[in-house]
Amino acid sequence: MPLIDTHCHLDFPDFDEDRNQLLQNCRELGIRQLIIPGVCQKDWQRVINMADNESCLFPALGIHPCFVEEHGESSLELLKSFLFNQPRVLAVGETGLDFFIKDYNESRQRFFFEQQVETAKVAARPLILHVRKAHDQVSSTLKKTGFNHRGIVHCYSGSYQQASRYLDLGFKLGIGGVITYPRSTRLHKIVRDLPLDSFVLETDAPDIPPFGKEKQRNSPESLTRIFDSFTEFRKESKSKVMDTLLDNTISLFPELKE
């Protein structure tokens, strides 16, 4: 079962006690590669070091919208430096806009997001997007800036119409543990109705555990369950779904081709 986890925070302290065992379990399950997005400047070197020591791990680096208050313009300069000096960094992210959190600073979020979009353009890297309650604003920014290096809308939560706009911009929709929840009917319909080449899979571990595992630490091992749930909403065979999801991911990140 060749699967790629396009969004897993394996660098978080939640995994310090059993990280190596989890990676071995992933290999046995057929989860062949994992993308590890950095979310803060203080995490970037750790993510890079971890990926340097494990060939199945690939870093992405970004400033998460929930943590923009911790960063300044020097962080943006450091991000550029990493992108131009670390060839294994696959993407800029996770970055985006989050208007769901309490007391969010819209102007500051927009500044850091727009700067990271421009950085991704210059570095010719895809984006890994975190978006909550701001899909229209994010897609508008991408269109306005002429960004054409594609990417992933992580943990997609928008409407069918908003999804279509992202697809028109060359993005894929990241589908994770939310799909396993019976109440996620809007997401189920999106997965059912959009073309199969619209999607990639992710876990967002240690967050967003599958249904029945609420309040437990999520793990990249849950990718197999997410895959099984995803196939329930598709008419294609499991092998066709698997092959297409793999192709979708490699189309964004050719470095993952074996």
C-alpha positions as CSV (number, residue, x, y, z in Angstrom):
1,M,0.0,0.0,0.0
2,P,2.2,2.9,-1.2
3,L,0.9,6.0,0.6
4,I,2.4,9.4,1.4
5,D,1.4,11.5,4.4
6,T,1.5,15.0,3.0
7,H,1.1,16.7,6.4
8,C,2.5,15.3,9.7
9,H,4.1,17.1,12.6
10,L,6.4,14.2,13.5
11,D,8.9,16.7,14.9
12,F,6.5,17.7,17.8
13,P,7.5,16.5,21.3
14,D,4.4,14.3,21.3
15,F,6.5,11.8,19.4
16,D,9.8,12.0,21.3
17,E,9.3,8.7,23.0
18,D,8.4,6.5,20.1
19,R,9.3,8.3,16.9
20,N,11.6,5.6,15.5
21,Q,9.1,2.9,16.2
22,L,6.3,4.9,14.5
23,L,8.5,5.3,11.4
24,Q,9.1,1.5,11.3
25,N,5.4,0.9,11.7
26,C,4.7,3.3,8.8
27,R,7.2,1.4,6.6
28,E,5.5,-1.9,7.4
29,L,2.1,-0.3,6.5
30,G,3.4,1.0,3.2
31,I,3.5,4.6,4.2
32,R,6.6,5.4,2.3
33,Q,7.2,9.1,2.8
34,L,6.0,11.9,5.1
35,I,6.1,15.7,4.7
36,I,6.9,17.5,7.9
37,P,5.7,21.2,7.9
38,G,7.5,23.6,10.2
39,V,5.1,26.1,11.8
40,C,7.5,28.5,13.6
41,Q,11.1,29.8,13.1
42,K,12.2,28.0,16.2
43,D,11.1,24.6,14.7
44,W,12.7,24.9,11.3
45,Q,16.2,23.6,12.1
46,R,14.7,20.7,14.0
47,V,12.6,19.7,11.1
48,I,15.5,19.9,8.7
49,N,17.8,17.9,11.0
50,M,15.1,15.2,11.4
51,A,14.6,14.9,7.6
52,D,18.4,14.8,7.1
53,N,18.5,11.7,9.3
54,E,15.5,9.9,7.8
55,S,15.3,9.6,4.0
56,C,11.6,9.1,4.2
57,L,11.0,12.5,5.8
58,F,10.8,15.7,3.8
59,P,10.6,19.2,5.4
60,A,8.5,22.2,4.6
61,L,9.0,25.5,6.3
62,G,6.6,28.3,7.1
63,I,5.1,30.7,9.5
64,H,1.7,29.5,10.7
65,P,-1.0,32.2,10.9
66,C,-1.7,31.3,14.5
67,F,1.9,32.2,15.4
68,V,2.6,35.4,13.5
69,E,3.0,37.4,16.7
70,E,6.1,35.4,17.5
71,H,7.8,36.5,14.2
72,G,9.3,39.6,12.6
73,E,10.7,40.5,9.2
74,S,14.0,38.8,10.1
75,S,12.1,35.5,10.2
76,L,11.0,36.0,6.6
77,E,14.6,36.6,5.6
78,L,15.7,33.5,7.4
79,L,13.0,31.5,5.7
80,K,14.3,32.7,2.3
81,S,17.8,31.6,3.3
82,F,16.7,28.2,4.2
83,L,14.8,27.8,1.0
84,F,17.8,28.7,-1.1
85,N,20.3,26.6,0.9
86,Q,18.3,23.5,1.8
87,P,17.3,21.7,-1.5
88,R,15.2,19.0,0.3
89,V,12.7,21.6,1.6
90,L,9.7,20.8,-0.5
91,A,7.4,23.7,0.2
92,V,6.6,26.9,2.0
93,G,4.2,26.1,4.8
94,E,2.4,25.8,6.6
95,T,1.1,29.3,6.0
96,G,-2.2,30.9,5.3
97,L,-5.0,32.8,7.2
98,D,-6.9,31.7,10.3
99,F,-9.9,33.9,11.1
100,F,-11.3,31.3,13.5
101,I,-9.0,31.8,16.4
102,K,-9.9,34.3,19.1
103,D,-8.6,37.9,18.8
104,Y,-6.8,37.2,15.5
105,N,-4.8,40.1,13.9
106,E,-6.0,40.1,10.3
107,S,-3.5,42.7,9.0
108,R,-0.5,40.9,10.5
109,Q,-1.7,37.5,9.3
110,R,-2.2,39.0,5.8
111,F,1.3,40.5,5.8
112,F,3.0,37.3,6.7
113,F,0.9,35.2,4.3
114,E,1.5,37.6,1.4
115,Q,5.2,37.7,2.1
116,Q,5.4,33.9,2.2
117,V,3.5,33.6,-1.1
118,E,6.1,36.0,-2.7
119,T,8.9,33.9,-1.2
120,A,7.4,30.7,-2.6
121,K,7.2,32.4,-6.0
122,V,10.8,33.4,-6.0
123,A,12.0,30.0,-4.6
124,A,9.7,28.2,-7.0
125,R,8.2,26.1,-4.2
126,P,4.6,24.9,-3.7
127,L,2.6,26.2,-0.7
128,I,1.1,24.2,2.1
129,L,-1.9,26.2,3.3
130,H,-3.7,26.4,6.6
131,V,-7.0,28.1,6.1
132,R,-10.0,28.5,8.5
133,K,-12.8,30.9,7.9
134,A,-10.7,32.6,5.2
135,H,-10.9,30.6,2.0
136,D,-12.2,33.4,-0.1
137,Q,-9.5,35.7,1.1
138,V,-6.7,33.1,0.5
139,S,-7.8,32.2,-3.0
140,S,-8.2,35.9,-3.8
141,T,-4.6,36.5,-2.6
142,L,-3.3,33.6,-4.7
143,K,-5.0,34.9,-7.8
144,K,-4.0,38.5,-7.3
145,T,-0.3,37.6,-6.8
146,G,-0.3,35.3,-9.9
147,F,1.0,32.4,-7.8
148,N,1.4,29.4,-10.1
149,H,3.6,26.9,-8.2
150,R,0.5,25.0,-6.9
151,G,0.3,23.3,-3.5
152,I,-2.1,21.8,-0.9
153,V,-5.0,23.3,1.0
154,H,-4.3,21.3,4.2
155,C,-7.3,19.8,6.1
156,Y,-9.8,21.2,3.6
157,S,-12.9,22.6,5.3
158,G,-14.5,24.9,2.7
159,S,-17.4,24.6,0.3
160,Y,-17.6,22.9,-3.1
161,Q,-17.4,26.3,-4.8
162,Q,-14.3,27.3,-2.8
163,A,-12.7,24.0,-3.6
164,S,-13.3,24.5,-7.3
165,R,-11.5,27.9,-7.1
166,Y,-8.4,26.2,-5.5
167,L,-8.4,23.5,-8.1
168,D,-8.5,26.2,-10.8
169,L,-5.4,27.6,-9.2
170,G,-3.6,24.3,-9.4
171,F,-4.0,23.3,-5.7
172,K,-4.9,19.9,-4.3
173,L,-7.2,19.4,-1.3
174,G,-5.7,17.7,1.8
175,I,-8.0,15.1,3.3
176,G,-7.3,13.8,6.8
177,G,-9.1,12.3,9.8
178,V,-12.2,14.5,9.4
179,I,-13.4,12.2,6.6
180,T,-13.8,9.3,9.1
181,Y,-16.5,11.2,11.1
182,P,-20.1,10.4,10.2
183,R,-21.1,14.0,10.7
184,S,-18.7,15.3,8.1
185,T,-21.3,15.2,5.4
186,R,-20.2,18.3,3.4
187,L,-16.7,16.9,3.1
188,H,-18.0,13.5,2.1
189,K,-20.0,15.1,-0.7
190,I,-16.9,17.0,-1.9
191,V,-14.8,13.9,-1.9
192,R,-17.6,12.1,-3.8
193,D,-18.3,14.7,-6.4
194,L,-14.9,16.3,-7.3
195,P,-12.5,14.5,-9.7
196,L,-10.1,12.1,-8.1
197,D,-7.1,14.1,-9.2
198,S,-8.3,16.9,-6.7
199,F,-7.0,15.2,-3.6
200,V,-4.0,14.1,-1.5
201,L,-4.1,12.5,1.9
202,E,-2.7,13.6,5.3
203,T,-2.9,12.9,9.0
204,D,-2.0,16.2,10.6
205,A,-0.6,14.0,13.5
206,P,-0.6,14.5,16.4
207,D,-3.8,16.5,15.8
208,I,-7.2,15.4,14.3
209,P,-7.4,11.8,15.2
210,P,-9.9,9.6,13.3
211,F,-13.4,8.9,14.6
212,G,-13.4,6.8,17.7
213,K,-10.0,8.1,18.7
214,E,-11.0,11.5,19.9
215,K,-8.8,13.1,22.5
216,Q,-6.0,10.6,21.7
217,R,-2.7,11.4,20.0
218,N,-3.0,11.0,16.3
219,S,-0.3,9.1,14.5
220,P,0.9,8.9,10.9
221,E,-0.2,5.2,11.1
222,S,-3.8,6.4,10.8
223,L,-3.2,7.2,7.2
224,T,-4.3,3.7,6.2
225,R,-7.7,4.3,7.9
226,I,-8.1,7.7,6.2
227,F,-7.4,6.0,2.9
228,D,-10.0,3.3,3.6
229,S,-12.6,6.0,4.5
230,F,-11.7,8.0,1.5
231,T,-12.3,5.0,-0.8
232,E,-15.8,4.6,0.6
233,F,-16.9,7.8,-1.1
234,R,-15.4,6.9,-4.5
235,K,-16.6,4.6,-7.3
236,E,-13.1,3.7,-8.4
237,S,-11.3,0.5,-7.2
238,K,-9.0,0.8,-4.2
239,S,-6.0,0.3,-6.5
240,K,-7.1,3.0,-8.8
241,V,-7.6,5.4,-5.9
242,M,-4.2,4.6,-4.4
243,D,-2.4,5.0,-7.7
244,T,-4.1,8.3,-8.5
245,L,-3.5,9.8,-5.0
246,L,0.2,8.8,-5.3
247,D,0.4,10.5,-8.7
248,N,-1.4,13.6,-7.4
249,T,1.2,14.0,-4.6
250,I,4.2,13.4,-6.9
251,S,2.8,15.9,-9.4
252,L,3.2,18.5,-6.7
253,F,6.4,17.2,-5.3
254,P,8.5,15.4,-8.0
255,E,11.2,14.8,-5.4
256,L,9.0,12.1,-3.8
257,K,9.2,9.9,-6.9
258,E,11.0,6.7,-6.2
